[in-house]
Amino acid sequence: MRDVLPEIVRWWRSGETFGLATVVSTFRSAPRPPGAAMAVRGGEVVGSVSGGCVEGAVFELAAEASEPVLQRYGVSDDDAFAVGLTCGGIIDVFVEPVSPETFPELGEIARAVEAHEPVAVATVVAGPGRIGARRVIWPERSSGSLGPARLDEAVDDDARGMLAQGLTGTRHYGARGERRLDDLAVFVQSFAPPPRMLVFGAIDFAAAVARIGKFLGYHVTVCDARPVFATAKRFPDADEVVVKWPHDYLASVPVDARTVVCVLTHDPKFDVPLLEVALRTGAGYVGAMGSRRTHEDRLARLREAGLTAAELGRLRSPIGLDLGARTPEETAVSIAAELIQLRWGGSGRPLSDTSGRIHHEARPDGRGA
């Protein structure tokens, strides 16, 4: 949804009605995750819900949408598919007509997303409630209603927890918000600020890591204590370049389970104090560049600084997956591969050497996002 939001807000501001299709649940090897969206206005389309498998069918349904509907696409256990997913997965797609009248909060949501302010949208997609009922949840307030007050309260609690971790998915309740029941399905889409990637060390490898971090959707900061190297000109892909001692900077910024810390300094006077701070934060990923010898020396210094075995066990060094990378760009790819593996739980082996499902579920703790 974040990808198509600018275009659908433009349509919404024009006062037109258009069809919006959103993936709300996936099963087995579904090609796109919950939250993937397609919007249709006349013969114009933006976004995707399946990477091509069922786009035609969803396009037709969205183009004709006059009321909200939940549609399942995929392969049943017993039957071959007609319109389905060639990958063998199943997706539930919620299709609804959208206009300023049906979705008056869309403009405010778009402004929050643009300002990197957290906001979640909860929609009743199935069950005994009012299908298409919507509630918008911020960390401190909510607007709209899904039905009974108890349902609103239950969804608010869950949505804020999901928002804190950047999670999107469907939750089930009783008609009046009972958590022990699953009659009613509510899709919660989190628009959390982008996860942060903090790159320390203004070297050529950092430029490549910043570039691929931005490509993966991170808010990228490059930090170095040396002003001659830490310049915006040298790191055009970074969202910000900070001239400050790395450990002081890290101690001054918020860090959560989606934060990535990449230490590329190669210098004990920088990386040991920095890692002493980093390994005691809640960062989902802390990686440090260096040879095996550098790593052993670094561990010895960190032990002397008082770090525990559990804290040192969080350090990923040498940084990245074993791809045989040599150049800055190849090294950046190996780091990105490790981040993706940590997020989704892949083996890191060639897919041709594996069997079973290709796509993995996100880790429930949100780490490595």
Solvent accessible surface area in square Angstrom, and as a share of the most:
residue,aa,sasa,rsa
1,M,30,0.13
2,R,97,0.36
3,D,123,0.64
4,V,9,0.05
5,L,8,0.04
6,P,99,0.62
7,E,45,0.20
8,I,1,0.00
9,V,7,0.04
10,R,127,0.46
11,W,0,0.00
12,W,35,0.12
13,R,149,0.55
14,S,68,0.44
15,G,46,0.44
16,E,71,0.32
17,T,86,0.50
18,F,6,0.03
19,G,4,0.04
20,L,3,0.01
21,A,0,0.00
22,T,8,0.05
23,V,0,0.00
24,V,3,0.02
25,S,23,0.15
26,T,34,0.20
27,F,82,0.34
28,R,107,0.39
29,S,15,0.09
30,A,9,0.07
31,P,43,0.27
32,R,73,0.27
33,P,69,0.44
34,P,39,0.24
35,G,7,0.07
36,A,7,0.06
37,A,3,0.03
38,M,5,0.02
39,A,0,0.00
40,V,1,0.01
41,R,53,0.19
42,G,61,0.58
43,G,75,0.72
44,E,68,0.30
45,V,67,0.39
46,V,35,0.20
47,G,42,0.40
48,S,25,0.16
49,V,0,0.00
50,S,1,0.01
51,G,64,0.61
52,G,47,0.46
53,C,48,0.29
54,V,2,0.01
55,E,34,0.15
56,G,49,0.47
57,A,30,0.23
58,V,0,0.00
59,F,61,0.25
60,E,111,0.50
61,L,52,0.26
62,A,2,0.01
63,A,52,0.40
64,E,138,0.62
65,A,23,0.18
66,S,97,0.63
67,E,118,0.53
68,P,47,0.29
69,V,56,0.32
70,L,63,0.31
71,Q,70,0.31
72,R,135,0.49
73,Y,16,0.06
74,G,20,0.20
75,V,30,0.17
76,S,58,0.38
77,D,129,0.67
78,D,136,0.70
79,D,93,0.48
80,A,100,0.77
81,F,87,0.36
82,A,102,0.79
83,V,86,0.49
84,G,6,0.06
85,L,0,0.00
86,T,105,0.61
87,C,57,0.34
88,G,26,0.25
89,G,0,0.00
90,I,22,0.11
91,I,0,0.00
92,D,13,0.07
93,V,0,0.00
94,F,5,0.02
95,V,1,0.00
96,E,15,0.07
97,P,19,0.12
98,V,0,0.00
99,S,5,0.03
100,P,38,0.24
101,E,141,0.63
102,T,68,0.40
103,F,11,0.05
104,P,81,0.51
105,E,33,0.15
106,L,5,0.03
107,G,1,0.01
108,E,61,0.27
109,I,2,0.01
110,A,14,0.11
111,R,139,0.51
112,A,4,0.03
113,V,15,0.09
114,E,145,0.65
115,A,60,0.46
116,H,91,0.41
117,E,88,0.40
118,P,43,0.27
119,V,0,0.00
120,A,0,0.00
121,V,14,0.08
122,A,0,0.00
123,T,10,0.06
124,V,0,0.00
125,V,4,0.02
126,A,30,0.23
127,G,40,0.38
128,P,86,0.54
129,G,27,0.25
130,R,161,0.59
131,I,62,0.31
132,G,13,0.13
133,A,1,0.00
134,R,23,0.08
135,R,35,0.13
136,V,0,0.00
137,I,0,0.00
138,W,19,0.07
139,P,62,0.39
140,E,159,0.72
141,R,120,0.44
142,S,33,0.21
143,S,38,0.25
144,G,40,0.39
145,S,47,0.30
146,L,4,0.02
147,G,41,0.40
148,P,41,0.25
149,A,69,0.54
150,R,131,0.48
151,L,1,0.01
152,D,13,0.07
153,E,110,0.49
154,A,9,0.07
155,V,0,0.00
156,D,13,0.07
157,D,92,0.47
158,D,34,0.18
159,A,0,0.00
160,R,76,0.28
161,G,37,0.35
162,M,8,0.03
163,L,9,0.05
164,A,79,0.62
165,Q,67,0.30
166,G,31,0.29
167,L,41,0.21
168,T,41,0.24
169,G,8,0.08
170,T,25,0.15
171,R,85,0.31
172,H,93,0.42
173,Y,3,0.01
174,G,0,0.00
175,A,42,0.33
176,R,133,0.48
177,G,6,0.06
178,E,28,0.12
179,R,133,0.48
180,R,197,0.72
181,L,71,0.35
182,D,101,0.52
183,D,81,0.42
184,L,1,0.01
185,A,10,0.08
186,V,0,0.00
187,F,10,0.04
188,V,0,0.00
189,Q,18,0.08
190,S,15,0.10
191,F,9,0.04
192,A,9,0.07
193,P,42,0.26
194,P,32,0.20
195,P,23,0.14
196,R,48,0.17
197,M,1,0.00
198,L,1,0.00
199,V,0,0.00
200,F,0,0.00
201,G,0,0.00
202,A,2,0.01
203,I,39,0.20
204,D,83,0.43
205,F,47,0.19
206,A,0,0.00
207,A,21,0.16
208,A,3,0.03
209,V,0,0.00
210,A,1,0.00
211,R,113,0.41
212,I,34,0.17
213,G,0,0.00
214,K,91,0.39
215,F,171,0.71
216,L,64,0.32
217,G,40,0.38
218,Y,10,0.04
219,H,45,0.20
220,V,0,0.00
221,T,1,0.00
222,V,0,0.00
223,C,1,0.01
224,D,4,0.02
225,A,23,0.17
226,R,88,0.32
227,P,89,0.56
228,V,111,0.64
229,F,83,0.35
230,A,6,0.04
231,T,47,0.27
232,A,74,0.57
233,K,187,0.79
234,R,98,0.36
235,F,4,0.01
236,P,105,0.66
237,D,47,0.24
238,A,17,0.13
239,D,59,0.30
240,E,64,0.29
241,V,38,0.22
242,V,29,0.17
243,V,74,0.43
244,K,88,0.37
245,W,111,0.39
246,P,1,0.00
247,H,51,0.23
248,D,65,0.33
249,Y,19,0.07
250,L,3,0.01
251,A,76,0.59
252,S,70,0.45
253,V,27,0.15
254,P,106,0.67
255,V,35,0.20
256,D,71,0.37
257,A,30,0.23
258,R,28,0.10
259,T,2,0.01
260,V,0,0.00
261,V,0,0.00
262,C,0,0.00
263,V,1,0.01
264,L,0,0.00
265,T,19,0.11
266,H,94,0.42
267,D,38,0.19
268,P,57,0.36
269,K,120,0.51
270,F,18,0.07
271,D,4,0.02
272,V,21,0.12
273,P,40,0.25
274,L,0,0.00
275,L,0,0.00
276,E,49,0.22
277,V,40,0.23
278,A,0,0.00
279,L,2,0.01
280,R,120,0.44
281,T,36,0.21
282,G,34,0.32
283,A,0,0.00
284,G,11,0.11
285,Y,3,0.01
286,V,1,0.01
287,G,0,0.00
288,A,0,0.00
289,M,19,0.08
290,G,13,0.12
291,S,66,0.43
292,R,179,0.65
293,R,207,0.76
294,T,48,0.28
295,H,27,0.12
296,E,103,0.46
297,D,64,0.33
298,R,5,0.02
299,L,21,0.11
300,A,44,0.34
301,R,105,0.38
302,L,0,0.00
303,R,134,0.49
304,E,149,0.67
305,A,39,0.31
306,G,46,0.44
307,L,10,0.05
308,T,73,0.42
309,A,88,0.68
310,A,82,0.63
311,E,39,0.18
312,L,17,0.09
313,G,64,0.62
314,R,74,0.27
315,L,16,0.08
316,R,85,0.31
317,S,20,0.13
318,P,46,0.29
319,I,17,0.09
320,G,14,0.13
321,L,43,0.22
322,D,141,0.73
323,L,97,0.48
324,G,57,0.55
325,A,36,0.28
326,R,206,0.75
327,T,61,0.35
328,P,29,0.18
329,E,95,0.42
330,E,80,0.36
331,T,16,0.09
332,A,3,0.02
333,V,76,0.44
334,S,4,0.03
335,I,1,0.00
336,A,6,0.05
337,A,26,0.20
338,E,12,0.05
339,L,3,0.02
340,I,84,0.42
341,Q,47,0.21
342,L,21,0.10
343,R,97,0.36
344,W,82,0.29
345,G,45,0.43
346,G,24,0.23
347,S,68,0.44
348,G,54,0.52
349,R,137,0.50
350,P,83,0.52
351,L,114,0.57
352,S,105,0.68
353,D,86,0.45
354,T,50,0.29
355,S,109,0.70
356,G,69,0.66
357,R,110,0.40
358,I,97,0.49
359,H,77,0.34
360,H,77,0.34
361,E,114,0.51
362,A,42,0.33
363,R,83,0.30
364,P,117,0.73
365,D,57,0.30
366,G,6,0.06
367,R,80,0.29
368,G,1,0.01
369,A,16,0.13
